[in-house]
């Protein structure tokens, strides 16, 4: 996101469980959560950064743990990240 902000995500119509890592403007992981599949038509649970974050990384459930990622870890983005993987600002 262009500026750090409180981020909230949900699992609306998502078919697989995910993990999310919220990343602060200093490029450190500030929070992680496991997002489980929800039954369609029910209120979606919100997963929030709890502190201002500038980036959110969603991966299949288990991927962050398998990679040993922990809160406080430094993140480095690849210079060849496709533009489709970058968030767009908006409502």
N, C-alpha and C positions, 0 to 999 in steps of 0.2 A: 504494500500500500504506500502511497506517496508520503504519508506522515504516520508516526506511531499513534495508535488509538486502541481503545478497548475493542477487541475482536470477538465475535460470537459466530459459531458454526452450529449446524444441526445436520441430521442424517435424513432429511426429507428425500424420499424415493431412492435411497441408496441401498443397493442389494448386497453389499459385502461389508463386514466390520472393518473399521479404519482406526488408525492412530493419528493423532494430530500433535504437532510440535509448534508452539507459538514462539516466535523468535523476535527479540527486541531490536531496537535500532543499533545497539552495540554488537549485533550479530551473535548474541548468546541465547540459548534456549531458556525461556522464562517459565514455561509450563508445558506439560504433556498430558494427554488424556487418551483413553481408549473409547472410541465411539461405536457402540453396538447397533446392529440393524434394529429398526423399530417397525412395528406393525403399521401398515398404511392406514391413513385416516385418523390416527391418534395425534395428540399434541406432541410435537417434537421437543426432545430435551435439548437445551442449549449447552454448548461446550464453550466456555469463555476463557480468554487469556488471563483474566483477573488483574492484570497490569497492562499498561500500554505496550502493544507489540506492533511491529511493522510487517512481519511476514508470518505466514502459516504454511506448514508443510503437512500434507495428508499423504499417508502411505498405508498399505495393507496392514491389518492388525498383526502385530508381532515383529514387524520390520525394524522399528526403533529399538526394541529390546534386543533383537538379534544383532544389531549393529553396535550395541552398547551405549546408545545415546542416553544422556542424563541431563536433567536441568542444570544449567550453568555451563554446559559444553559450548565451545566456540563453533560457529557455522561458517563455512566458506562455500560460496556459490561458484559454479563453473562459469567461465567466460563464454561458453558455447551453449548456454541454456536457451532452448527454443522460446520464442516470444509467446507461444500459446500457453506456456507454463507460468507466465507472469500474470499477476492479478491486475485487473483494470480498476480504476477508481470509479465510484458510483454509489448509488444508494444501497 
